[in-house]
Amino acid sequence: MIVTLYTRAGCHLCEVARGVVERVAAGRAEVELVDIDTDPQLLERYTVRVPVVAVDGREIAEYEVDAAQLEAALAGWRRR
């Protein structure tokens, strides 16, 4: 299972989201950090929406990442 965090430099909410994602996913999922500024397509898609969290490619949160929401998403994926 991969948790992807779409982020960008200078984004305070992204820093907060990273802490939540790393804490909740620790030992349960691989965390992939993606800087949208390095890819023109991602930049166009996520310009003002970051941070965005996806679990195995499915977006589950944007702007604010709630630990309980991420916990539930990870638990749901495991049962599949």
mmJSON file of the N, C-alpha and C atoms, coordinates in Angstrom:
{"data_MODEL":{"atom_site":{
"group_PDB":["ATOM","ATOM","ATOM","ATOM","ATOM","ATOM","ATOM","ATOM","ATOM","ATOM","ATOM","ATOM","ATOM","ATOM","ATOM","ATOM","ATOM","ATOM","ATOM","ATOM","ATOM","ATOM","ATOM","ATOM","ATOM","ATOM","ATOM","ATOM","ATOM","ATOM","ATOM","ATOM","ATOM","ATOM","ATOM","ATOM","ATOM","ATOM","ATOM","ATOM","ATOM","ATOM","ATOM","ATOM","ATOM","ATOM","ATOM","ATOM","ATOM","ATOM","ATOM","ATOM","ATOM","ATOM","ATOM","ATOM","ATOM","ATOM","ATOM","ATOM","ATOM","ATOM","ATOM","ATOM","ATOM","ATOM","ATOM","ATOM","ATOM","ATOM","ATOM","ATOM","ATOM","ATOM","ATOM","ATOM","ATOM","ATOM","ATOM","ATOM","ATOM","ATOM","ATOM","ATOM","ATOM","ATOM","ATOM","ATOM","ATOM","ATOM","ATOM","ATOM","ATOM","ATOM","ATOM","ATOM","ATOM","ATOM","ATOM","ATOM","ATOM","ATOM","ATOM","ATOM","ATOM","ATOM","ATOM","ATOM","ATOM","ATOM","ATOM","ATOM","ATOM","ATOM","ATOM","ATOM","ATOM","ATOM","ATOM","ATOM","ATOM","ATOM","ATOM","ATOM","ATOM","ATOM","ATOM","ATOM","ATOM","ATOM","ATOM","ATOM","ATOM","ATOM","ATOM","ATOM","ATOM","ATOM","ATOM","ATOM","ATOM","ATOM","ATOM","ATOM","ATOM","ATOM","ATOM","ATOM","ATOM","ATOM","ATOM","ATOM","ATOM","ATOM","ATOM","ATOM","ATOM","ATOM","ATOM","ATOM","ATOM","ATOM","ATOM","ATOM","ATOM","ATOM","ATOM","ATOM","ATOM","ATOM","ATOM","ATOM","ATOM","ATOM","ATOM","ATOM","ATOM","ATOM","ATOM","ATOM","ATOM","ATOM","ATOM","ATOM","ATOM","ATOM","ATOM","ATOM","ATOM","ATOM","ATOM","ATOM","ATOM","ATOM","ATOM","ATOM","ATOM","ATOM","ATOM","ATOM","ATOM","ATOM","ATOM","ATOM","ATOM","ATOM","ATOM","ATOM","ATOM","ATOM","ATOM","ATOM","ATOM","ATOM","ATOM","ATOM","ATOM","ATOM","ATOM","ATOM","ATOM","ATOM","ATOM","ATOM","ATOM","ATOM","ATOM","ATOM","ATOM","ATOM","ATOM","ATOM","ATOM","ATOM","ATOM","ATOM","ATOM","ATOM","ATOM","ATOM"],
"id":[1,2,3,4,5,6,7,8,9,10,11,12,13,14,15,16,17,18,19,20,21,22,23,24,25,26,27,28,29,30,31,32,33,34,35,36,37,38,39,40,41,42,43,44,45,46,47,48,49,50,51,52,53,54,55,56,57,58,59,60,61,62,63,64,65,66,67,68,69,70,71,72,73,74,75,76,77,78,79,80,81,82,83,84,85,86,87,88,89,90,91,92,93,94,95,96,97,98,99,100,101,102,103,104,105,106,107,108,109,110,111,112,113,114,115,116,117,118,119,120,121,122,123,124,125,126,127,128,129,130,131,132,133,134,135,136,137,138,139,140,141,142,143,144,145,146,147,148,149,150,151,152,153,154,155,156,157,158,159,160,161,162,163,164,165,166,167,168,169,170,171,172,173,174,175,176,177,178,179,180,181,182,183,184,185,186,187,188,189,190,191,192,193,194,195,196,197,198,199,200,201,202,203,204,205,206,207,208,209,210,211,212,213,214,215,216,217,218,219,220,221,222,223,224,225,226,227,228,229,230,231,232,233,234,235,236,237,238,239,240],
"type_symbol":["N","C","C","N","C","C","N","C","C","N","C","C","N","C","C","N","C","C","N","C","C","N","C","C","N","C","C","N","C","C","N","C","C","N","C","C","N","C","C","N","C","C","N","C","C","N","C","C","N","C","C","N","C","C","N","C","C","N","C","C","N","C","C","N","C","C","N","C","C","N","C","C","N","C","C","N","C","C","N","C","C","N","C","C","N","C","C","N","C","C","N","C","C","N","C","C","N","C","C","N","C","C","N","C","C","N","C","C","N","C","C","N","C","C","N","C","C","N","C","C","N","C","C","N","C","C","N","C","C","N","C","C","N","C","C","N","C","C","N","C","C","N","C","C","N","C","C","N","C","C","N","C","C","N","C","C","N","C","C","N","C","C","N","C","C","N","C","C","N","C","C","N","C","C","N","C","C","N","C","C","N","C","C","N","C","C","N","C","C","N","C","C","N","C","C","N","C","C","N","C","C","N","C","C","N","C","C","N","C","C","N","C","C","N","C","C","N","C","C","N","C","C","N","C","C","N","C","C","N","C","C","N","C","C","N","C","C","N","C","C"],
"label_atom_id":["N","CA","C","N","CA","C","N","CA","C","N","CA","C","N","CA","C","N","CA","C","N","CA","C","N","CA","C","N","CA","C","N","CA","C","N","CA","C","N","CA","C","N","CA","C","N","CA","C","N","CA","C","N","CA","C","N","CA","C","N","CA","C","N","CA","C","N","CA","C","N","CA","C","N","CA","C","N","CA","C","N","CA","C","N","CA","C","N","CA","C","N","CA","C","N","CA","C","N","CA","C","N","CA","C","N","CA","C","N","CA","C","N","CA","C","N","CA","C","N","CA","C","N","CA","C","N","CA","C","N","CA","C","N","CA","C","N","CA","C","N","CA","C","N","CA","C","N","CA","C","N","CA","C","N","CA","C","N","CA","C","N","CA","C","N","CA","C","N","CA","C","N","CA","C","N","CA","C","N","CA","C","N","CA","C","N","CA","C","N","CA","C","N","CA","C","N","CA","C","N","CA","C","N","CA","C","N","CA","C","N","CA","C","N","CA","C","N","CA","C","N","CA","C","N","CA","C","N","CA","C","N","CA","C","N","CA","C","N","CA","C","N","CA","C","N","CA","C","N","CA","C","N","CA","C","N","CA","C","N","CA","C","N","CA","C","N","CA","C","N","CA","C","N","CA","C","N","CA","C"],
"label_alt_id":[null,null,null,null,null,null,null,null,null,null,null,null,null,null,null,null,null,null,null,null,null,null,null,null,null,null,null,null,null,null,null,null,null,null,null,null,null,null,null,null,null,null,null,null,null,null,null,null,null,null,null,null,null,null,null,null,null,null,null,null,null,null,null,null,null,null,null,null,null,null,null,null,null,null,null,null,null,null,null,null,null,null,null,null,null,null,null,null,null,null,null,null,null,null,null,null,null,null,null,null,null,null,null,null,null,null,null,null,null,null,null,null,null,null,null,null,null,null,null,null,null,null,null,null,null,null,null,null,null,null,null,null,null,null,null,null,null,null,null,null,null,null,null,null,null,null,null,null,null,null,null,null,null,null,null,null,null,null,null,null,null,null,null,null,null,null,null,null,null,null,null,null,null,null,null,null,null,null,null,null,null,null,null,null,null,null,null,null,null,null,null,null,null,null,null,null,null,null,null,null,null,null,null,null,null,null,null,null,null,null,null,null,null,null,null,null,null,null,null,null,null,null,null,null,null,null,null,null,null,null,null,null,null,null,null,null,null,null,null,null],
"label_comp_id":["MET","MET","MET","ILE","ILE","ILE","VAL","VAL","VAL","THR","THR","THR","LEU","LEU","LEU","TYR","TYR","TYR","THR","THR","THR","ARG","ARG","ARG","ALA","ALA","ALA","GLY","GLY","GLY","CYS","CYS","CYS","HIS","HIS","HIS","LEU","LEU","LEU","CYS","CYS","CYS","GLU","GLU","GLU","VAL","VAL","VAL","ALA","ALA","ALA","ARG","ARG","ARG","GLY","GLY","GLY","VAL","VAL","VAL","VAL","VAL","VAL","GLU","GLU","GLU","ARG","ARG","ARG","VAL","VAL","VAL","ALA","ALA","ALA","ALA","ALA","ALA","GLY","GLY","GLY","ARG","ARG","ARG","ALA","ALA","ALA","GLU","GLU","GLU","VAL","VAL","VAL","GLU","GLU","GLU","LEU","LEU","LEU","VAL","VAL","VAL","ASP","ASP","ASP","ILE","ILE","ILE","ASP","ASP","ASP","THR","THR","THR","ASP","ASP","ASP","PRO","PRO","PRO","GLN","GLN","GLN","LEU","LEU","LEU","LEU","LEU","LEU","GLU","GLU","GLU","ARG","ARG","ARG","TYR","TYR","TYR","THR","THR","THR","VAL","VAL","VAL","ARG","ARG","ARG","VAL","VAL","VAL","PRO","PRO","PRO","VAL","VAL","VAL","VAL","VAL","VAL","ALA","ALA","ALA","VAL","VAL","VAL","ASP","ASP","ASP","GLY","GLY","GLY","ARG","ARG","ARG","GLU","GLU","GLU","ILE","ILE","ILE","ALA","ALA","ALA","GLU","GLU","GLU","TYR","TYR","TYR","GLU","GLU","GLU","VAL","VAL","VAL","ASP","ASP","ASP","ALA","ALA","ALA","ALA","ALA","ALA","GLN","GLN","GLN","LEU","LEU","LEU","GLU","GLU","GLU","ALA","ALA","ALA","ALA","ALA","ALA","LEU","LEU","LEU","ALA","ALA","ALA","GLY","GLY","GLY","TRP","TRP","TRP","ARG","ARG","ARG","ARG","ARG","ARG","ARG","ARG","ARG"],
"label_asym_id":["A","A","A","A","A","A","A","A","A","A","A","A","A","A","A","A","A","A","A","A","A","A","A","A","A","A","A","A","A","A","A","A","A","A","A","A","A","A","A","A","A","A","A","A","A","A","A","A","A","A","A","A","A","A","A","A","A","A","A","A","A","A","A","A","A","A","A","A","A","A","A","A","A","A","A","A","A","A","A","A","A","A","A","A","A","A","A","A","A","A","A","A","A","A","A","A","A","A","A","A","A","A","A","A","A","A","A","A","A","A","A","A","A","A","A","A","A","A","A","A","A","A","A","A","A","A","A","A","A","A","A","A","A","A","A","A","A","A","A","A","A","A","A","A","A","A","A","A","A","A","A","A","A","A","A","A","A","A","A","A","A","A","A","A","A","A","A","A","A","A","A","A","A","A","A","A","A","A","A","A","A","A","A","A","A","A","A","A","A","A","A","A","A","A","A","A","A","A","A","A","A","A","A","A","A","A","A","A","A","A","A","A","A","A","A","A","A","A","A","A","A","A","A","A","A","A","A","A","A","A","A","A","A","A","A","A","A","A","A","A"],
"label_entity_id":["1","1","1","1","1","1","1","1","1","1","1","1","1","1","1","1","1","1","1","1","1","1","1","1","1","1","1","1","1","1","1","1","1","1","1","1","1","1","1","1","1","1","1","1","1","1","1","1","1","1","1","1","1","1","1","1","1","1","1","1","1","1","1","1","1","1","1","1","1","1","1","1","1","1","1","1","1","1","1","1","1","1","1","1","1","1","1","1","1","1","1","1","1","1","1","1","1","1","1","1","1","1","1","1","1","1","1","1","1","1","1","1","1","1","1","1","1","1","1","1","1","1","1","1","1","1","1","1","1","1","1","1","1","1","1","1","1","1","1","1","1","1","1","1","1","1","1","1","1","1","1","1","1","1","1","1","1","1","1","1","1","1","1","1","1","1","1","1","1","1","1","1","1","1","1","1","1","1","1","1","1","1","1","1","1","1","1","1","1","1","1","1","1","1","1","1","1","1","1","1","1","1","1","1","1","1","1","1","1","1","1","1","1","1","1","1","1","1","1","1","1","1","1","1","1","1","1","1","1","1","1","1","1","1","1","1","1","1","1","1"],
"label_seq_id":[1,1,1,2,2,2,3,3,3,4,4,4,5,5,5,6,6,6,7,7,7,8,8,8,9,9,9,10,10,10,11,11,11,12,12,12,13,13,13,14,14,14,15,15,15,16,16,16,17,17,17,18,18,18,19,19,19,20,20,20,21,21,21,22,22,22,23,23,23,24,24,24,25,25,25,26,26,26,27,27,27,28,28,28,29,29,29,30,30,30,31,31,31,32,32,32,33,33,33,34,34,34,35,35,35,36,36,36,37,37,37,38,38,38,39,39,39,40,40,40,41,41,41,42,42,42,43,43,43,44,44,44,45,45,45,46,46,46,47,47,47,48,48,48,49,49,49,50,50,50,51,51,51,52,52,52,53,53,53,54,54,54,55,55,55,56,56,56,57,57,57,58,58,58,59,59,59,60,60,60,61,61,61,62,62,62,63,63,63,64,64,64,65,65,65,66,66,66,67,67,67,68,68,68,69,69,69,70,70,70,71,71,71,72,72,72,73,73,73,74,74,74,75,75,75,76,76,76,77,77,77,78,78,78,79,79,79,80,80,80],
"pdbx_PDB_ins_code":[null,null,null,null,null,null,null,null,null,null,null,null,null,null,null,null,null,null,null,null,null,null,null,null,null,null,null,null,null,null,null,null,null,null,null,null,null,null,null,null,null,null,null,null,null,null,null,null,null,null,null,null,null,null,null,null,null,null,null,null,null,null,null,null,null,null,null,null,null,null,null,null,null,null,null,null,null,null,null,null,null,null,null,null,null,null,null,null,null,null,null,null,null,null,null,null,null,null,null,null,null,null,null,null,null,null,null,null,null,null,null,null,null,null,null,null,null,null,null,null,null,null,null,null,null,null,null,null,null,null,null,null,null,null,null,null,null,null,null,null,null,null,null,null,null,null,null,null,null,null,null,null,null,null,null,null,null,null,null,null,null,null,null,null,null,null,null,null,null,null,null,null,null,null,null,null,null,null,null,null,null,null,null,null,null,null,null,null,null,null,null,null,null,null,null,null,null,null,null,null,null,null,null,null,null,null,null,null,null,null,null,null,null,null,null,null,null,null,null,null,null,null,null,null,null,null,null,null,null,null,null,null,null,null,null,null,null,null,null,null],
"Cartn_x":[0.852,0.0,0.904,0.529,1.312,0.429,0.898,0.242,1.072,0.447,1.133,0.676,1.638,1.345,1.855,0.92,1.276,1.478,2.622,3.038,3.811,4.217,5.1,5.839,6.969,7.797,7.034,7.233,6.621,5.171,4.664,3.258,3.174,2.683,2.593,1.657,0.509,-0.412,0.234,1.115,1.826,2.752,3.403,4.288,3.494,2.343,1.475,0.993,0.548,0.051,1.137,2.353,3.452,3.628,3.565,3.682,2.581,1.354,0.217,0.393,0.706,0.851,1.971,3.115,4.237,3.922,3.239,2.896,1.878,0.823,-0.247,0.199,0.968,1.361,2.551,3.254,4.462,4.2,4.964,4.855,3.645,2.816,1.58,1.546,2.254,2.22,3.489,3.829,4.947,4.449,5.261,4.897,5.728,5.042,5.691,5.372,6.401,6.232,6.466,5.515,5.614,5.509,6.574,6.598,5.955,4.785,4.058,4.797,5.699,6.431,7.446,7.701,8.676,8.037,6.713,6.008,4.909,5.019,4.033,2.587,2.363,0.999,0.456,1.283,0.849,0.628,1.491,1.343,0.011,-0.334,-1.612,-2.794,-2.68,-3.783,-3.976,-2.87,-2.949,-2.542,-2.377,-1.809,-2.204,-3.481,-3.924,-4.601,-4.546,-5.236,-4.351,-3.06,-2.162,-2.349,-2.087,-1.68,-2.857,-2.532,-3.497,-2.9,-3.727,-3.279,-4.052,-3.317,-3.931,-3.428,-4.319,-3.949,-4.107,-2.999,-2.977,-3.662,-3.372,-3.866,-5.227,-5.936,-7.267,-7.157,-7.543,-7.457,-8.457,-7.952,-8.832,-8.91,-7.996,-8.011,-7.273,-7.692,-6.956,-7.048,-6.086,-5.933,-5.582,-6.519,-6.239,-6.348,-5.37,-5.353,-5.688,-6.789,-7.258,-6.709,-6.066,-5.458,-6.493,-7.664,-8.704,-9.171,-9.283,-9.701,-8.659,-7.395,-6.335,-6.288,-6.454,-6.503,-7.605,-8.787,-9.927,-9.649,-9.035,-8.72,-7.73,-6.715,-5.726,-6.354,-7.207,-7.884,-8.794,-9.487,-10.373,-9.621,-8.458,-7.656,-7.146,-6.817,-6.287,-7.325,-8.59,-9.648,-9.987,-9.504,-9.827,-9.098],
"Cartn_y":[-1.166,0.0,1.236,2.214,3.445,4.643,5.461,6.733,7.817,8.547,9.609,10.953,11.8,13.161,14.114,14.795,15.818,17.121,17.731,18.861,19.859,20.949,21.913,22.71,23.267,24.049,25.282,25.634,26.834,26.674,25.464,25.195,24.719,25.583,25.234,24.05,24.039,22.913,21.605,21.692,20.5,19.946,20.829,20.402,19.698,20.26,19.646,18.284,18.227,16.976,15.908,16.304,15.334,14.667,15.454,14.89,13.887,14.224,13.325,12.05,12.197,11.039,10.124,10.679,9.846,9.128,9.803,9.184,8.061,8.324,7.337,6.154,6.416,5.358,4.533,4.994,4.307,2.82,1.988,0.551,-0.067,0.749,0.241,0.436,1.452,1.766,2.514,2.424,3.205,4.63,5.617,7.021,7.571,8.168,8.778,10.271,11.105,12.555,13.03,13.782,14.255,15.772,16.422,17.882,18.246,18.861,19.163,20.151,20.93,21.928,21.304,20.001,19.337,18.698,18.77,18.131,19.066,19.569,20.521,20.024,18.733,18.199,18.201,17.816,17.839,19.266,20.165,21.569,22.115,21.782,22.243,21.637,20.371,19.669,20.113,20.318,20.552,21.952,22.885,24.198,24.748,24.88,25.473,24.459,23.181,22.155,21.472,21.705,20.975,21.398,20.486,19.11,18.22,17.194,16.166,14.824,13.972,12.64,11.612,10.65,9.546,8.232,7.254,5.911,5.008,4.423,3.591,4.284,5.572,6.331,6.974,6.666,7.242,8.399,9.589,10.766,10.655,10.883,10.785,12.083,13.021,14.271,15.355,16.59,17.739,18.866,19.757,20.891,20.444,19.86,19.401,17.888,17.26,15.806,15.413,14.715,14.279,12.877,12.709,11.422,10.304,10.567,9.536,9.128,10.092,9.802,8.923,9.236,8.436,7.046,6.962,5.659,4.797,5.379,4.639,4.188,5.049,4.69,3.531,3.583,2.503,1.2,1.273,0.074,-0.514,0.339,-0.118,-0.795,-0.276,-0.866,-2.241,-2.406,-3.693,-4.801,-4.445,-5.454,-5.914,-5.213,-5.58,-6.821],
"Cartn_z":[0.0,0.0,0.0,-0.812,-0.912,-0.584,0.343,0.655,-0.013,-0.919,-1.647,-1.118,-0.802,-0.36,-1.426,-2.085,-3.071,-2.313,-2.509,-1.703,-2.552,-1.923,-2.596,-1.526,-1.918,-0.998,-0.531,0.728,1.281,1.682,1.648,1.979,3.429,4.31,5.73,5.957,5.289,5.446,4.994,4.006,3.53,4.608,5.329,6.414,7.507,7.849,8.861,8.369,7.115,6.538,6.524,6.222,6.19,7.549,8.609,9.947,10.244,9.875,10.095,9.277,8.007,7.118,7.604,7.927,8.366,9.673,10.58,11.865,11.683,10.948,10.786,9.918,8.886,7.95,8.429,9.447,9.916,10.156,9.473,9.636,8.961,8.341,7.725,6.213,5.745,4.315,3.94,2.682,2.154,1.923,2.278,2.062,0.913,-0.033,-1.189,-1.171,-1.127,-1.164,-2.584,-3.129,-4.506,-4.51,-4.964,-5.09,-6.423,-6.383,-7.62,-8.507,-7.927,-8.709,-9.666,-9.533,-10.404,-11.632,-11.734,-12.846,-13.345,-14.573,-15.088,-15.033,-15.274,-15.222,-13.801,-12.851,-11.454,-10.985,-11.406,-11.033,-11.538,-12.76,-13.313,-12.552,-12.202,-11.529,-10.081,-9.363,-7.92,-7.474,-8.354,-8.047,-6.684,-6.416,-5.148,-4.235,-4.586,-3.797,-2.766,-2.776,-1.879,-0.432,0.477,0.256,-0.158,-0.924,-1.308,-0.911,-0.301,0.096,-0.719,-1.26,-1.998,-1.414,-1.349,-0.922,-2.139,-2.555,-3.762,-4.936,-5.092,-6.232,-6.065,-5.003,-4.769,-3.78,-4.222,-3.36,-2.215,-0.993,0.175,0.963,0.717,1.485,0.724,0.971,0.455,1.468,1.417,2.328,3.742,4.463,5.823,5.862,6.483,6.573,8.0,8.147,9.451,9.736,10.888,11.225,11.248,11.806,11.882,10.488,9.594,8.223,7.523,7.716,7.109,7.73,9.043,9.728,9.132,8.962,8.414,6.983,6.199,4.815,4.772,5.609,5.635,6.116,7.118,7.623,6.552,5.826,4.762,3.639,3.301,2.226,2.638,3.886,4.346,4.253,4.434,4.411,3.002,2.004,0.61,0.187],
"occupancy":[1.0,1.0,1.0,1.0,1.0,1.0,1.0,1.0,1.0,1.0,1.0,1.0,1.0,1.0,1.0,1.0,1.0,1.0,1.0,1.0,1.0,1.0,1.0,1.0,1.0,1.0,1.0,1.0,1.0,1.0,1.0,1.0,1.0,1.0,1.0,1.0,1.0,1.0,1.0,1.0,1.0,1.0,1.0,1.0,1.0,1.0,1.0,1.0,1.0,1.0,1.0,1.0,1.0,1.0,1.0,1.0,1.0,1.0,1.0,1.0,1.0,1.0,1.0,1.0,1.0,1.0,1.0,1.0,1.0,1.0,1.0,1.0,1.0,1.0,1.0,1.0,1.0,1.0,1.0,1.0,1.0,1.0,1.0,1.0,1.0,1.0,1.0,1.0,1.0,1.0,1.0,1.0,1.0,1.0,1.0,1.0,1.0,1.0,1.0,1.0,1.0,1.0,1.0,1.0,1.0,1.0,1.0,1.0,1.0,1.0,1.0,1.0,1.0,1.0,1.0,1.0,1.0,1.0,1.0,1.0,1.0,1.0,1.0,1.0,1.0,1.0,1.0,1.0,1.0,1.0,1.0,1.0,1.0,1.0,1.0,1.0,1.0,1.0,1.0,1.0,1.0,1.0,1.0,1.0,1.0,1.0,1.0,1.0,1.0,1.0,1.0,1.0,1.0,1.0,1.0,1.0,1.0,1.0,1.0,1.0,1.0,1.0,1.0,1.0,1.0,1.0,1.0,1.0,1.0,1.0,1.0,1.0,1.0,1.0,1.0,1.0,1.0,1.0,1.0,1.0,1.0,1.0,1.0,1.0,1.0,1.0,1.0,1.0,1.0,1.0,1.0,1.0,1.0,1.0,1.0,1.0,1.0,1.0,1.0,1.0,1.0,1.0,1.0,1.0,1.0,1.0,1.0,1.0,1.0,1.0,1.0,1.0,1.0,1.0,1.0,1.0,1.0,1.0,1.0,1.0,1.0,1.0,1.0,1.0,1.0,1.0,1.0,1.0,1.0,1.0,1.0,1.0,1.0,1.0,1.0,1.0,1.0,1.0,1.0,1.0],
"B_iso_or_equiv":[0.0,0.0,0.0,0.0,0.0,0.0,0.0,0.0,0.0,0.0,0.0,0.0,0.0,0.0,0.0,0.0,0.0,0.0,0.0,0.0,0.0,0.0,0.0,0.0,0.0,0.0,0.0,0.0,0.0,0.0,0.0,0.0,0.0,0.0,0.0,0.0,0.0,0.0,0.0,0.0,0.0,0.0,0.0,0.0,0.0,0.0,0.0,0.0,0.0,0.0,0.0,0.0,0.0,0.0,0.0,0.0,0.0,0.0,0.0,0.0,0.0,0.0,0.0,0.0,0.0,0.0,0.0,0.0,0.0,0.0,0.0,0.0,0.0,0.0,0.0,0.0,0.0,0.0,0.0,0.0,0.0,0.0,0.0,0.0,0.0,0.0,0.0,0.0,0.0,0.0,0.0,0.0,0.0,0.0,0.0,0.0,0.0,0.0,0.0,0.0,0.0,0.0,0.0,0.0,0.0,0.0,0.0,0.0,0.0,0.0,0.0,0.0,0.0,0.0,0.0,0.0,0.0,0.0,0.0,0.0,0.0,0.0,0.0,0.0,0.0,0.0,0.0,0.0,0.0,0.0,0.0,0.0,0.0,0.0,0.0,0.0,0.0,0.0,0.0,0.0,0.0,0.0,0.0,0.0,0.0,0.0,0.0,0.0,0.0,0.0,0.0,0.0,0.0,0.0,0.0,0.0,0.0,0.0,0.0,0.0,0.0,0.0,0.0,0.0,0.0,0.0,0.0,0.0,0.0,0.0,0.0,0.0,0.0,0.0,0.0,0.0,0.0,0.0,0.0,0.0,0.0,0.0,0.0,0.0,0.0,0.0,0.0,0.0,0.0,0.0,0.0,0.0,0.0,0.0,0.0,0.0,0.0,0.0,0.0,0.0,0.0,0.0,0.0,0.0,0.0,0.0,0.0,0.0,0.0,0.0,0.0,0.0,0.0,0.0,0.0,0.0,0.0,0.0,0.0,0.0,0.0,0.0,0.0,0.0,0.0,0.0,0.0,0.0,0.0,0.0,0.0,0.0,0.0,0.0,0.0,0.0,0.0,0.0,0.0,0.0],
"pdbx_formal_charge":[null,null,null,null,null,null,null,null,null,null,null,null,null,null,null,null,null,null,null,null,null,null,null,null,null,null,null,null,null,null,null,null,null,null,null,null,null,null,null,null,null,null,null,null,null,null,null,null,null,null,null,null,null,null,null,null,null,null,null,null,null,null,null,null,null,null,null,null,null,null,null,null,null,null,null,null,null,null,null,null,null,null,null,null,null,null,null,null,null,null,null,null,null,null,null,null,null,null,null,null,null,null,null,null,null,null,null,null,null,null,null,null,null,null,null,null,null,null,null,null,null,null,null,null,null,null,null,null,null,null,null,null,null,null,null,null,null,null,null,null,null,null,null,null,null,null,null,null,null,null,null,null,null,null,null,null,null,null,null,null,null,null,null,null,null,null,null,null,null,null,null,null,null,null,null,null,null,null,null,null,null,null,null,null,null,null,null,null,null,null,null,null,null,null,null,null,null,null,null,null,null,null,null,null,null,null,null,null,null,null,null,null,null,null,null,null,null,null,null,null,null,null,null,null,null,null,null,null,null,null,null,null,null,null,null,null,null,null,null,null],
"auth_seq_id":[1,1,1,2,2,2,3,3,3,4,4,4,5,5,5,6,6,6,7,7,7,8,8,8,9,9,9,10,10,10,11,11,11,12,12,12,13,13,13,14,14,14,15,15,15,16,16,16,17,17,17,18,18,18,19,19,19,20,20,20,21,21,21,22,22,22,23,23,23,24,24,24,25,25,25,26,26,26,27,27,27,28,28,28,29,29,29,30,30,30,31,31,31,32,32,32,33,33,33,34,34,34,35,35,35,36,36,36,37,37,37,38,38,38,39,39,39,40,40,40,41,41,41,42,42,42,43,43,43,44,44,44,45,45,45,46,46,46,47,47,47,48,48,48,49,49,49,50,50,50,51,51,51,52,52,52,53,53,53,54,54,54,55,55,55,56,56,56,57,57,57,58,58,58,59,59,59,60,60,60,61,61,61,62,62,62,63,63,63,64,64,64,65,65,65,66,66,66,67,67,67,68,68,68,69,69,69,70,70,70,71,71,71,72,72,72,73,73,73,74,74,74,75,75,75,76,76,76,77,77,77,78,78,78,79,79,79,80,80,80],
"auth_comp_id":["MET","MET","MET","ILE","ILE","ILE","VAL","VAL","VAL","THR","THR","THR","LEU","LEU","LEU","TYR","TYR","TYR","THR","THR","THR","ARG","ARG","ARG","ALA","ALA","ALA","GLY","GLY","GLY","CYS","CYS","CYS","HIS","HIS","HIS","LEU","LEU","LEU","CYS","CYS","CYS","GLU","GLU","GLU","VAL","VAL","VAL","ALA","ALA","ALA","ARG","ARG","ARG","GLY","GLY","GLY","VAL","VAL","VAL","VAL","VAL","VAL","GLU","GLU","GLU","ARG","ARG","ARG","VAL","VAL","VAL","ALA","ALA","ALA","ALA","ALA","ALA","GLY","GLY","GLY","ARG","ARG","ARG","ALA","ALA","ALA","GLU","GLU","GLU","VAL","VAL","VAL","GLU","GLU","GLU","LEU","LEU","LEU","VAL","VAL","VAL","ASP","ASP","ASP","ILE","ILE","ILE","ASP","ASP","ASP","THR","THR","THR","ASP","ASP","ASP","PRO","PRO","PRO","GLN","GLN","GLN","LEU","LEU","LEU","LEU","LEU","LEU","GLU","GLU","GLU","ARG","ARG","ARG","TYR","TYR","TYR","THR","THR","THR","VAL","VAL","VAL","ARG","ARG","ARG","VAL","VAL","VAL","PRO","PRO","PRO","VAL","VAL","VAL","VAL","VAL","VAL","ALA","ALA","ALA","VAL","VAL","VAL","ASP","ASP","ASP","GLY","GLY","GLY","ARG","ARG","ARG","GLU","GLU","GLU","ILE","ILE","ILE","ALA","ALA","ALA","GLU","GLU","GLU","TYR","TYR","TYR","GLU","GLU","GLU","VAL","VAL","VAL","ASP","ASP","ASP","ALA","ALA","ALA","ALA","ALA","ALA","GLN","GLN","GLN","LEU","LEU","LEU","GLU","GLU","GLU","ALA","ALA","ALA","ALA","ALA","ALA","LEU","LEU","LEU","ALA","ALA","ALA","GLY","GLY","GLY","TRP","TRP","TRP","ARG","ARG","ARG","ARG","ARG","ARG","ARG","ARG","ARG"],
"auth_asym_id":["A","A","A","A","A","A","A","A","A","A","A","A","A","A","A","A","A","A","A","A","A","A","A","A","A","A","A","A","A","A","A","A","A","A","A","A","A","A","A","A","A","A","A","A","A","A","A","A","A","A","A","A","A","A","A","A","A","A","A","A","A","A","A","A","A","A","A","A","A","A","A","A","A","A","A","A","A","A","A","A","A","A","A","A","A","A","A","A","A","A","A","A","A","A","A","A","A","A","A","A","A","A","A","A","A","A","A","A","A","A","A","A","A","A","A","A","A","A","A","A","A","A","A","A","A","A","A","A","A","A","A","A","A","A","A","A","A","A","A","A","A","A","A","A","A","A","A","A","A","A","A","A","A","A","A","A","A","A","A","A","A","A","A","A","A","A","A","A","A","A","A","A","A","A","A","A","A","A","A","A","A","A","A","A","A","A","A","A","A","A","A","A","A","A","A","A","A","A","A","A","A","A","A","A","A","A","A","A","A","A","A","A","A","A","A","A","A","A","A","A","A","A","A","A","A","A","A","A","A","A","A","A","A","A","A","A","A","A","A","A"],
"auth_atom_id":["N","CA","C","N","CA","C","N","CA","C","N","CA","C","N","CA","C","N","CA","C","N","CA","C","N","CA","C","N","CA","C","N","CA","C","N","CA","C","N","CA","C","N","CA","C","N","CA","C","N","CA","C","N","CA","C","N","CA","C","N","CA","C","N","CA","C","N","CA","C","N","CA","C","N","CA","C","N","CA","C","N","CA","C","N","CA","C","N","CA","C","N","CA","C","N","CA","C","N","CA","C","N","CA","C","N","CA","C","N","CA","C","N","CA","C","N","CA","C","N","CA","C","N","CA","C","N","CA","C","N","CA","C","N","CA","C","N","CA","C","N","CA","C","N","CA","C","N","CA","C","N","CA","C","N","CA","C","N","CA","C","N","CA","C","N","CA","C","N","CA","C","N","CA","C","N","CA","C","N","CA","C","N","CA","C","N","CA","C","N","CA","C","N","CA","C","N","CA","C","N","CA","C","N","CA","C","N","CA","C","N","CA","C","N","CA","C","N","CA","C","N","CA","C","N","CA","C","N","CA","C","N","CA","C","N","CA","C","N","CA","C","N","CA","C","N","CA","C","N","CA","C","N","CA","C","N","CA","C","N","CA","C","N","CA","C","N","CA","C","N","CA","C","N","CA","C","N","CA","C"],
"pdbx_PDB_model_num":[1,1,1,1,1,1,1,1,1,1,1,1,1,1,1,1,1,1,1,1,1,1,1,1,1,1,1,1,1,1,1,1,1,1,1,1,1,1,1,1,1,1,1,1,1,1,1,1,1,1,1,1,1,1,1,1,1,1,1,1,1,1,1,1,1,1,1,1,1,1,1,1,1,1,1,1,1,1,1,1,1,1,1,1,1,1,1,1,1,1,1,1,1,1,1,1,1,1,1,1,1,1,1,1,1,1,1,1,1,1,1,1,1,1,1,1,1,1,1,1,1,1,1,1,1,1,1,1,1,1,1,1,1,1,1,1,1,1,1,1,1,1,1,1,1,1,1,1,1,1,1,1,1,1,1,1,1,1,1,1,1,1,1,1,1,1,1,1,1,1,1,1,1,1,1,1,1,1,1,1,1,1,1,1,1,1,1,1,1,1,1,1,1,1,1,1,1,1,1,1,1,1,1,1,1,1,1,1,1,1,1,1,1,1,1,1,1,1,1,1,1,1,1,1,1,1,1,1,1,1,1,1,1,1,1,1,1,1,1,1]
}}}
